[in-house]
Amino acid sequence: MIKVSAFRWVPPFAQGLVRDIRVRWALEEAGLAYEQRLIGQADQKSESYRGMQPFGQVPSFEYGGLKLFESGAIVMHIAEQSEALTPSDPAGRARVRTWIIAALNTVEPPVQNLAAIDLFHAEKDWAKAPAGSRRSGQDAIARPVRLARRAGLSGGSLHGGRPHDDDRAAQPAADRLARRIS
């Protein structure tokens, strides 16, 4: 059985936002059974866990003798195993890799910065929304990412479908994942 590590101690406001969610979502979409290995702070520092995840972070992925870390690499591996996530044609596979890398490098950083400002610094003067604030600057950086998604610039699904098809198709996996997290 596939094993995926997740933090045991995530505070309620961050549940579902830790990077193991990417891996668990991909496994749900691919229809692959897995179990969570919930770890604590002591586990993160242990030699055995560092043997799977050298930085002591989550997620780690283990199946048979294969041990992987870094959510993007794990998701790419899962996607390559499932036609539900990756088409068999070379161009389709390349599009999937492109969007996985875009999610990690283009989409996530500005959104993560906005989340950090809103969750941890919302009451500080430098974080408030008026023009010229740090938050408005981060919002300006994140805006093209949100607009690209709304405009369907991903071509819809990674397989090339219409944008709204993705939302409906993803709902069952999202529901299963939400039940596992709660």
Kinemage of the C-alpha trace (Angstrom):
@kinemage 1
@onewidth
@group {chain A} dominant
@subgroup {mainchain}
@vectorlist {calphas} color= white
{ca met a 1} P 0.000 0.000 0.000
{ca ile a 2} L 1.189 3.528 -0.779
{ca lys a 3} L 2.126 5.508 2.339
{ca val a 4} L 2.093 9.316 2.411
{ca ser a 5} L 3.301 11.337 5.377
{ca ala a 6} L 1.275 14.209 6.787
{ca phe a 7} L 1.649 16.312 9.921
{ca arg a 8} L -0.304 15.146 12.967
{ca trp a 9} L -0.195 18.620 14.538
{ca val a 10} L -1.415 21.021 11.829
{ca pro a 11} L -3.516 23.824 13.390
{ca pro a 12} L -7.126 24.035 12.147
{ca phe a 13} L -6.592 27.137 9.973
{ca ala a 14} L -3.867 25.358 7.991
{ca gln a 15} L -5.491 21.940 7.593
{ca gly a 16} L -5.808 21.173 3.919
{ca leu a 17} L -3.129 23.735 3.037
{ca val a 18} L 0.003 21.720 3.833
{ca arg a 19} L 1.790 20.331 0.790
{ca asp a 20} L 0.784 16.719 1.408
{ca ile a 21} L -2.637 17.788 0.091
{ca arg a 22} L -1.223 17.843 -3.453
{ca val a 23} L -0.141 14.233 -3.211
{ca arg a 24} L -3.315 13.017 -1.553
{ca trp a 25} L -5.433 14.853 -4.138
{ca ala a 26} L -3.467 13.238 -7.000
{ca leu a 27} L -3.901 9.800 -5.424
{ca glu a 28} L -7.649 10.393 -5.046
{ca glu a 29} L -7.948 11.558 -8.661
{ca ala a 30} L -5.971 8.526 -9.862
{ca gly a 31} L -8.126 6.196 -7.756
{ca leu a 32} L -5.092 4.783 -5.938
{ca ala a 33} L -5.445 3.484 -2.393
{ca tyr a 34} L -3.086 4.937 0.184
{ca glu a 35} L -2.639 5.382 3.882
{ca gln a 36} L -1.487 8.433 5.775
{ca arg a 37} L 1.516 8.228 8.025
{ca leu a 38} L 0.868 10.983 10.547
{ca ile a 39} L 4.089 12.346 11.973
{ca gly a 40} L 4.931 14.635 14.859
{ca gln a 41} L 7.827 16.982 15.411
{ca ala a 42} L 9.991 14.245 16.943
{ca asp a 43} L 9.418 12.074 13.857
{ca gln a 44} L 10.546 14.924 11.604
{ca lys a 45} L 13.931 14.903 13.295
{ca ser a 46} L 14.341 11.121 13.404
{ca glu a 47} L 16.970 9.398 11.342
{ca ser a 48} L 14.409 6.981 9.895
{ca tyr a 49} L 12.146 9.781 8.651
{ca arg a 50} L 15.093 11.813 7.354
{ca gly a 51} L 15.978 8.713 5.332
{ca met a 52} L 12.732 9.247 3.409
{ca gln a 53} L 12.470 13.040 3.556
{ca pro a 54} L 15.936 14.564 4.086
{ca phe a 55} L 14.511 17.963 5.100
{ca gly a 56} L 12.088 16.551 7.672
{ca gln a 57} L 9.102 18.038 5.848
{ca val a 58} L 5.945 16.504 4.430
{ca pro a 59} L 5.112 14.797 2.284
{ca ser a 60} L 7.099 11.667 1.846
{ca phe a 61} L 5.877 8.860 -0.383
{ca glu a 62} L 6.692 5.208 -0.034
{ca tyr a 63} L 5.564 2.308 -2.158
{ca gly a 64} L 7.419 -0.972 -2.324
{ca gly a 65} L 11.062 0.008 -2.308
{ca leu a 66} L 10.452 3.436 -3.853
{ca lys a 67} L 10.817 6.423 -1.529
{ca leu a 68} L 10.136 9.912 -2.852
{ca phe a 69} L 9.996 13.405 -1.368
{ca glu a 70} L 8.984 16.827 -2.704
{ca ser a 71} L 5.313 17.109 -3.571
{ca gly a 72} L 5.878 18.082 -7.207
{ca ala a 73} L 8.081 15.063 -7.864
{ca ile a 74} L 5.596 12.784 -6.126
{ca val a 75} L 2.626 14.208 -8.036
{ca met a 76} L 4.535 13.851 -11.298
{ca his a 77} L 5.247 10.197 -10.453
{ca ile a 78} L 1.586 9.539 -9.609
{ca ala a 79} L 0.442 11.315 -12.776
{ca glu a 80} L 2.762 9.208 -14.905
{ca gln a 81} L 1.137 6.062 -13.474
{ca ser a 82} L -2.442 7.096 -14.222
{ca glu a 83} L -4.188 7.894 -17.469
{ca ala a 84} L -6.817 9.649 -15.335
{ca leu a 85} L -4.168 12.302 -14.706
{ca thr a 86} L -1.892 12.045 -17.721
{ca pro a 87} L -2.850 11.195 -21.285
{ca ser a 88} L -0.778 8.623 -23.124
{ca asp a 89} L 0.243 10.870 -26.012
{ca pro a 90} L 3.607 12.686 -25.687
{ca ala a 91} L 2.126 16.168 -26.163
{ca gly a 92} L -0.479 15.556 -23.460
{ca arg a 93} L 2.181 14.263 -21.063
{ca ala a 94} L 4.272 17.355 -21.741
{ca arg a 95} L 1.277 19.626 -20.992
{ca val a 96} L 0.762 17.857 -17.651
{ca arg a 97} L 4.426 18.354 -16.702
{ca thr a 98} L 4.165 22.019 -17.713
{ca trp a 99} L 1.148 22.615 -15.464
{ca ile a 100} L 2.680 20.735 -12.531
{ca ile a 101} L 5.778 22.922 -12.722
{ca ala a 102} L 3.654 26.065 -13.237
{ca ala a 103} L 1.629 25.211 -10.128
{ca leu a 104} L 4.811 24.969 -8.072
{ca asn a 105} L 6.733 27.914 -9.494
{ca thr a 106} L 4.236 30.415 -10.899
{ca val a 107} L 0.917 29.883 -9.158
{ca glu a 108} L 1.893 28.963 -5.611
{ca pro a 109} L 4.473 31.614 -4.578
{ca pro a 110} L 2.267 34.714 -4.918
{ca val a 111} L -0.764 32.932 -3.496
{ca gln a 112} L 1.338 31.634 -0.586
{ca asn a 113} L 2.622 35.149 0.099
{ca leu a 114} L -0.944 36.497 0.193
{ca ala a 115} L -1.978 33.709 2.550
{ca ala a 116} L 0.944 34.428 4.878
{ca ile a 117} L 0.076 38.131 4.975
{ca asp a 118} L -3.617 37.458 5.577
{ca leu a 119} L -3.090 34.714 8.184
{ca phe a 120} L -0.157 36.059 10.152
{ca his a 121} L 0.123 39.811 9.548
{ca ala a 122} L -3.319 41.141 8.612
{ca glu a 123} L -3.401 43.705 11.442
{ca lys a 124} L 0.010 45.211 10.706
{ca asp a 125} L 0.063 48.535 8.894
{ca trp a 126} L 2.447 47.299 6.199
{ca ala a 127} L 0.036 44.455 5.347
{ca lys a 128} L -3.205 46.380 4.968
{ca ala a 129} L -4.964 46.558 1.610
{ca pro a 130} L -4.592 50.212 0.465
{ca ala a 131} L -2.645 50.874 -2.698
{ca gly a 132} L 1.064 50.759 -2.055
{ca ser a 133} L 0.778 48.309 0.855
{ca arg a 134} L 2.678 45.060 0.847
{ca arg a 135} L -0.601 43.165 0.508
{ca ser a 136} L -1.719 45.180 -2.515
{ca gly a 137} L 1.694 44.551 -4.083
{ca gln a 138} L 1.364 40.798 -3.560
{ca asp a 139} L -2.202 40.906 -4.846
{ca ala a 140} L -0.952 42.581 -8.029
{ca ile a 141} L 1.567 39.768 -8.480
{ca ala a 142} L -1.066 37.067 -7.876
{ca arg a 143} L -3.740 38.692 -10.073
{ca pro a 144} L -2.412 37.388 -13.443
{ca val a 145} L -2.424 33.859 -12.016
{ca arg a 146} L -6.077 34.135 -11.005
{ca leu a 147} L -7.025 35.816 -14.265
{ca ala a 148} L -5.318 33.099 -16.321
{ca arg a 149} L -7.375 30.442 -14.583
{ca arg a 150} L -10.617 32.377 -15.000
{ca ala a 151} L -9.866 32.912 -18.683
{ca gly a 152} L -9.265 29.205 -19.156
{ca leu a 153} L -5.717 29.738 -20.355
{ca ser a 154} L -4.832 26.259 -19.152
{ca gly a 155} L -6.922 25.035 -22.071
{ca gly a 156} L -9.350 23.665 -19.529
{ca ser a 157} L -8.240 20.323 -18.276
{ca leu a 158} L -4.709 19.114 -18.705
{ca his a 159} L -6.212 16.894 -21.393
{ca gly a 160} L -7.518 19.935 -23.289
{ca gly a 161} L -11.181 19.977 -22.222
{ca arg a 162} L -13.307 23.003 -21.355
{ca pro a 163} L -12.404 24.764 -18.059
{ca his a 164} L -15.692 24.008 -16.329
{ca asp a 165} L -15.316 20.278 -17.086
{ca asp a 166} L -12.327 20.176 -14.719
{ca asp a 167} L -14.300 21.624 -11.840
{ca arg a 168} L -17.087 19.050 -12.141
{ca ala a 169} L -14.717 16.133 -12.702
{ca ala a 170} L -12.580 17.081 -9.698
{ca gln a 171} L -15.499 17.292 -7.266
{ca pro a 172} L -15.760 13.580 -6.344
{ca ala a 173} L -12.043 13.396 -5.532
{ca ala a 174} L -12.269 16.667 -3.604
{ca asp a 175} L -15.151 15.266 -1.564
{ca arg a 176} L -13.260 12.038 -0.778
{ca leu a 177} L -10.190 14.017 0.222
{ca ala a 178} L -12.208 16.345 2.465
{ca arg a 179} L -13.631 13.320 4.291
{ca arg a 180} L -10.106 11.954 4.843
{ca ile a 181} L -8.828 15.282 6.207
{ca ser a 182} L -11.714 15.912 8.590
